[in-house]
Amino acid sequence: MMLNTMISFDEYTRGSFDYKANKSALLITRQLAKNFKDKDIVISTEQWKLLLYLYREDGQTQCSLSEATGKDEPSISRIINTMEKNNLVLRIPHPNDRRTNLIYLTEGGRNMREMLMFLGKKTNEEVTRGITREEIETCINVLDKIIGNLS
């Protein structure tokens, strides 16, 4: 299939949903990282994502965390290595499958929950400032449809 019309980068970025969605995600991630840094919390946004899933259900496999976050298993393993070094999580061998590790929060990881949830909420409020609830719900519905289209 041949494209008959070339568009400029400016035209593409002005009206491109994927460009705007990616740019928004990048800026949201940067704001969350800034909010962590402002409170002297030394975790990455990737670690934050894993902590969220572990706060919901502790003792998950690396494979389930990989699936939940959309990151490949080697990336998850590297993130968990860092989190172990920082005393946020423990790897415990699965009782029925020695090839599998279960990832559990340490006391240090559990103790961060309240502050991390506060900063996540603060970031969400900063991101949605000046946007009506109806606009937010519409955006969420559109994003859910996109996720459904690509899942």
TAFEN-V682784 format. One record per backbone hydrogen bond with DSSP energy under -0.5 kcal/mol. NH is the residue of the N-H (numbers start at 1). CO is the residue of the C=O. If there is no record, write none. Layout:
# TAFEN-V682784
nh: <NH/NH>
co: <CO/CO>
This chain:
# TAFEN-V682784
nh: <4/12/13/14/15/16/17/20/21/22/23/24/25/26/27/28/29/30/31/32/33/34/35/36/37/38/39/39/40/41/42/43/48/49/50/51/52/53/54/55/56/57/59/60/62/65/66/67/68/69/70/71/76/77/78/79/80/81/82/83/84/85/86/87/88/89/90/92/92/94/94/100/102/103/104/104/106/110/111/112/112/113/116/117/118/119/120/121/122/123/124/125/126/127/128/129/131/136/137/138/139/140/141/142/143/144/145/146/147/148/149/150/151>
co: <2/8/9/10/11/12/15/16/17/18/19/20/21/22/23/24/25/26/27/28/29/30/31/32/33/34/35/36/37/36/40/41/44/45/46/47/48/49/50/51/52/53/103/103/101/61/62/63/64/65/66/66/72/73/74/75/76/77/78/79/80/81/82/84/83/83/104/90/102/97/100/97/92/60/90/102/88/106/107/108/109/110/112/113/114/115/116/117/118/119/120/121/122/123/124/126/128/132/133/134/135/136/137/138/139/140/141/142/143/144/145/146/147>
